[in-house]
Amino acid sequence: MSVNLDGNPKGGYFQAKSYKRFLPYILGYMQASREIELEGHIIDSGIMTQVFDKIMDMGGNFEILEFEVGKKKTDPSYAHLRVCADDERALSLILSELYRLGARDLKIADVVVAPAEGDLVVPKGFYSTTNHSTFVKFKGSWLTVEEMKMDSLIVIDPLQKRAFCRTLSKIRCGDLVVIGEGGVRVIPPERPREQSTFEFMHGTVSSERPSETIIAQIAREIIDLKRRGGKIALVGGPAIIHTGASEAVAEIIRKGYIDVLFAGNALAAHDIEYNLLGTSLGMDIATGKPVSGGHKHHIIAISEVMRACSIRDAVEQGVITGGIMYECEKNNVPYVLAGSIRDDGPLPDVITDSVQAQDAIRAHLKGCGMVIMVATLLHSIAVGNCLPSSVKTICVDINPSAVTKLMDRGTMQAIGVVSDAGTFFPLLAKQLEIQSHLI
């Protein structure tokens, strides 16, 4: 059968609309299909490209039934697609991926739930969350899933008519757990519509971008967020101390720009070592030369805190007189020091139980509008896994692949700045001072 350029069929056997509807079957290799729709800033956020790639990479095909492109920058776009696959199983696998990108069925039924069989035991076929804003349809009403984070489950409280995101460690016997993707709606983050650092960089990382210009933009974002009452978290590694950036970080904390610190034993131990002995890992920060007997300086620092009983006690007793941990204690900035298997000591304030550390991180992340991750890939990934994708995330590392690894592990909203901590923080402290008088 052929069709004229005006869309009218030759021969009269099919109407043009009917021909279009049966196109996948006329092509001869697709037996299962489902219609889906997407809405929002799906073009400039790259979502449509991801949808098309995902369908084809998984062996499927698609037909665009309707596509309305927003005419203005603030206008949303709309796409109505028919997705086709060889069989129902293949189609189901494709749709499962598309739902996580924000696609939804035209007709949405209520979610299916099943009770957990025991503590930490979930029903088969459970829905595994993304870190994007998520809603579930329960008894005809859409519920916002609270405390959103990736790789978790959705539990519904039917009495309160509320839905919660729960990690496996928090599942209790009888919890009503969402099964499958039906009745679940995911809304991925969109590119900011206003001019900002996050639009300027848009999930990229490059060593060729002008560092001071980017840091000035980050400083403006920080000041604006703080003036709106937002919270900012810092995730820091020991390289902050090794590169001589501790004084700049202490200044930023003292001036009220950081609301919570996430780190490990190493950052705190070397920060205290620097305050007590002027070294970090036995290296004189001022000269860059090793000090005789410096290999045991961090043990001395940890021991002094042990003698005082805690970091807070060491500050109050005058043992610690400056630095990052000192400013946190003096300015009531909470911190979570999560332990690892390689820690020396560790300091008495370090949480050595990883589940307890996760809980503490999640508790302090509530209300955070921005997280700055500097020179600590493992802690950055750990905190990133606890974040909803709506939180602005900046990853600073001398290695360009750090932000790529962070994004590969689910923190897709992160932007990258290629810089060492010793360059980044002094420039940030300087720009915060400058921009605070300009904004």
PEBELDA-V298860 format. One record per helix or strand of 3 or more residues. SS is the DSSP state (h for helix, s for strand). FROM is the first residue (numbers start at 1). LEN is the number of residues. Records with the same first field share a line. If there is no record, write none. Layout:
# PEBELDA-V298860
SS=FROM-LEN + FROM-LEN
This chain:
# PEBELDA-V298860
h=16-6 + 23-5 + 47-11 + 88-12 + 168-3 + 197-5 + 211-17 + 239-4 + 246-9 + 265-13 + 294-15 + 311-6 + 324-7 + 354-12 + 377-8 + 401-8 + 421-18
s=32-9 + 61-8 + 77-9 + 112-4 + 133-6 + 141-6 + 153-5 + 162-5 + 176-4 + 184-4 + 231-6 + 260-4 + 334-5 + 368-7 + 392-6 + 414-5
